[in-house]
């Protein structure tokens, strides 16, 4: 007897054998058991997820000689003939090869006749979206009001191409991609039944490569069995698929962690020598980086017993989250640009070099250095002070070095942090220094608007009173007042309370910071306009060409 491929040999024959798609089977099983059967069913989904399989099981359930139910016997003549593909009342049509309207009319001419053997005449049309517009039009009336003995089962990978008039006449079931874990478990069951040796990680790689398609997974399994001479192991599967094993991925990540450029390029050359597919290699790297990011954000999320989990946990602690996110984006861009590279290997190597060169470590180190360096500098100066006089040259040099470190760190600190006012303990606030002090406070949003539109009223050493116009009452909220009070206390070096009074107009001729800024801007604008109007070159242009100065286009430097 000739060899039967696994995808055909292990095609499910009952609903209970179908892997995944519980949401679809639940509706079909309930409809069959309760005798609530529609006349047209549409199964949609990507390739190899079970559309035609479910349609055939449904046809078997409808025509089983023991009655309509969700559990066909599988032993009667009708069930056996449907399984063998030779049941006369199950008409399977490949719409991709019969797109013409004449083919559809010929098919529909036999709809009116009663089934020869079964209870229902079932039309199973695969890839129904390939039918022509005229074919759909010919099908419409029959599909809307078919004879009671006819059922239509449609399958398609592209439901968007179906006319809405067809969609509205069918019960639509969308089949989902099958989870890799479900695929690998099913492959393990098959190999145990077939008595073929295997390693679980190999099945996991096949399940990932299948991309949610059980048929693709079974075809790859067939190929892996042949490739491995009757056994399925991880090394053979990686070689067959051109993918990376987890150890290779970990070596790349470790080289990035250690900033080891030669080791990183060595890994790329090793992959090229093994004939690995660099697109799959980047996919494996993306998956590893996603796993690292997950472990960093949710450390206890992964609790499986995978052998490489401990290595990934350790790496997740050794990389910064910023680096992991950056590597992920670089890998994504590298995968996108790979077809445009001179060759796949150079594109892959360039992606790794970007990860190596663009790590933002220098800035992180510069920001982290001040605290550490200053802490280390203090003991050096202390040693220089308390040491023996005979060691003065060396110790003075050490103290000088320590001082230089402190000064450098002070400069770095200024560059990476926002300026803040220097505390002045015991300073009395008054109308003269209010503007200069208020302008330096690190305030934002409503707190800044409150200070900019307020004038000094009184300060008694522990209580500050300021005044604003009532039109600015919207910025006078508790949060803004607390923020201003907090920053003033920091500036003065002692606690104080803040009172904000509101009035229709400010008393006297007091100027707020906002008004001073506005006055300054207006003055600068006037000076800029005067400079333009008094410029002899502009005057000559106006006289020679009749040019006109657009006032609102003049901006101060």
Secondary structure, DSSP 4 states (H G I P E B T S, - for coil): -----HHHHT---SGGG--S-HHHHHHHHHHHHTT---SEEEEE-STTSSHHHHHHHHHHHHH-TT-S-SS--S-SHHHHHHHHT--TTEEEEETTT--SHHHHHHHHTTTTSPPSSSSSEEEEEETGGGS-HHHHHHHHHHHHS--TTEEEEEEES-GGGS-HHHHTTSEEEEPPPPPHHHHHHHHHHHHHHHT-EE-HHHHHHHHHHHTT-HHHHHHHHHHHHHHTTSEE-HHHHHHHHTPPPHHHHHHHHHHHHTT-HHHHHHHHHHHHHTT--HHHHHHHHHHHHHHHHHHHHSTTS-----TTHHHHHHHHHHS-HHHHHHHHHHHHHHHHHGGGSSSHHHHHHHHHHHHHH--THHHHHHHHHHHHHHHHHHHHHHHHHHS-GGGHHHHHHHHHHHHHHHHHHHHHHHHHS---PPP-TTPPP-TTTHHHHHHHS---HHHHHHHHTEEEEEE-SSEEEEEEEGGGGGG--HHHHHHHHHHHHHHHTS--EEEEEEESS-STT---HHHHHHHHHHHHHHHHHHHHHT-HHHHHHHHHH-----GGG----
